[in-house]
Amino acid sequence: MDNQKQNKYKEQKEAIFIVWIIISITMIIILLFPFFADKQTVLENTPTCISKSQFNVECSLCGMSRAFIEISNGCFGNAYDLNKGSLFIYSSFLLNSIIFITYSIYFTLFKRQTAYINDT
């Protein structure tokens, strides 16, 4: 019974880790995209908010794409004006990306070192 609980815990931990990898890679792409794409291309490929188009009411994420572009260009005041939460969300994405990359590098190096030690 105890072994089953350990296996279940291990499976849950692996599932959460896989979800974190997917979310982190998506965040990294979102953060890097405005640096490599033309501003107009980003705006043309960003969907229009349903709340704004159908009800003419802005949701909490309205202006976020434009705000991320402004943050990428270093215009933090414009980003804040476009969406008040953009700086917080951008910072959260950036912090998660840094943690993910650091963890990935550490994990890769640690695994190699452990594999080398076990082979000898």
N, C-alpha and C positions, 0 to 999 in steps of 0.2 A: 504494500500500500504506500509506503513512504517513497519507494522508487517511482511509482506512478505520479505522485505529487511533484517530485523533482523533475520528471520528464515534462509534465504539464507546465511547470514554471519555466523550464528552459525553452519550451516551444513558444510560450507567451513572450518571453524576453526576446527571442529571435524575431518574432512577428513585429514587435514594437520597434526593434532595431531596423528592420527592413522598411517600415513605414517612415521612420526618421530619415533614412537614406533617401527615399523617394522625395519626401518633403524638402529636405535640405538641398538636393540637386535642383529641384524646381525653384527654390528661393535663390540659389546662385545664378540660375539662368535669368530670373526676373531682375536681379541686381545688375547683371552684366549686359543685358540686352540693350538698354538705352545708350551704353557706351559704344556699341558696335553698329547700331541701326540708326538711320536717319530719323530725326524727330517726327517728320511728316509720315514716314513709314509706320512708326509706332502708333501714332494717332489714327491712321487709316485702318490699322489692323486691330484696334481696340474696340470691342463691342460697345454699343450704346446701352446705357443702363435702362432696364425695363421700367423702373420706377420713374425715371426722368422722362422717357419717351412716351409712356402711356398716361401717367398721372401728373406730369410736370412737377414732381416732388423729388428733391435730391435725397439719396440714401447716404448712409455713413461712408460708403466707399466712392461716391461720386467725386471725380477730380483726382483720384488716386494715381491713375496712369500719368496724367500731366504733371502731378506733383513729384512722382518718381523721376520723371525726365528732368524736372527742374533741380531736384536734389543731385542728380547725376551731373548736372552742369554747374553745381555749386551755388545755386540760387535758393537758399533755404527760406528766405522770406516769402518768395513767390510760392514755394511749395506749401508753406504754412497757410497762405491765403487761399490756395486751391483746395486744400483739405487739412483740417486741423490735426488729424491723427497721422498724417503721412510721415512726419519725422520720427514718431514713436515706432510705427510699423517698419519703416526703412531701417531704423536702428536695430530693431528686433531681428529682422532678416539678416542684417549684417553680422550681428553678434552670433546668431545661430550658425551662419556660414563659417565664421572664424572658428567656432568650437568644433564644427563638423570637420573642417579641413585639418585642424590641429589633431583631433582624435584620429582621423584617418591616417595621417602621417605617423603618429605615435604608434598606432595599432599595427601598421605595416612594418615599421622598423622593429617593434617588439616581437612580432610574429617571426620575422626573419632571424632575429637574434636567438629566439627560443628554438627555432627549427635547427639552426646551426649548432647550438649547444647540444640538442638531443641527438644529432647525427654523429657527433664525435664521441 
